[in-house]
Amino acid sequence: MTERKKLLTKKALAEALDMSSTTLWRVIKSNQALAKKNKLRACPAHKSYSSGRKYYLADEVQDWLDYVNGFDLKQHC
C-alpha cells in the first residue's frame, strides 16, 4: 500500500511539479480528454474511501503526463 506521507493534495501536487495550480489542472484536463479519446490509461488518483478527496503521487502523475504526451507526439510525427 502507498505511504500516506507521500500522497499530495491538488495544491501540493502543483508545487511538487513546479507549476501553478491553474496550469497544472488545464494540462491534466486536456490530457485526460486525449487519454479518453485514445483509450489510454487515466490519471492516477487515490482516495481514502469511495466518496473521499483525491490524492496524488507526484511521480505517478509526472509519468502519466509523459506517457500521454509521448503518445500524442507519436501521432503527430
N, C-alpha and C positions, 0 to 999 in steps of 0.2 A: 504494500500500500504506500501511497505517496506521503511524504512527510508534510504535516500541516504547516511547518515553518516556511516551506518554500512556496506555498500557494499564495498567489497575489490577487489583490482586488484590481479593478479596472485602472484606477489611478496609479497604483504601484506598478502595474504591468507597463503602463505608458512610460513611467520613469525608468524602469529597468531596460526598456528598449530604446531609450533616449529619443523619444518622440513626444509631441504634445498629445494630450488625450484626444483632442478632436481629430488630428491627423491619423492617429492610430485607429480610431473607430471607423473613419472613412476608408482606410486601407483594408481593414478586416471586413467591412460590409461589402466592398466591391469584390474582394477575393472570395467571400462566401458565395456571392452570386455567380462568379466564374466557376467555382468548385461545384456548385449545384447544377449548373448548366452542363458541365462536362462530366458529371458523376464522379467527382473526386471526393476524397475524404473531407469531413467537416472540420472546422476549427476546434481544437481540443479544449474542452472546458470541464471543470469538475464542480460537483455540488456536494454539500454536506448531507442533504436529504432531497427528496424529489422536487419539492417546491422552493428550495433554498436558493441563495445567491450563487452566482457563478464565480468560480475562482480559476485562475490560470497559472500555468508554469511558463516562465519566460522562454526557456529552452524549447519547449513543445510548440509554442506559438511562433517563435522565430523559425523553427524547422518547417512548420506548416506554411508560413509565408514564403519561404524559399522554394518549397515544393510546388505551390500553386504558381508562383512567378516563373519558375523554371518550365512548368507545363505551358504557360501562356507564351513564353518566348519561343518554345519549340514550334508552336503552331504558326507563329508569325514569320518564321525564317523561310 
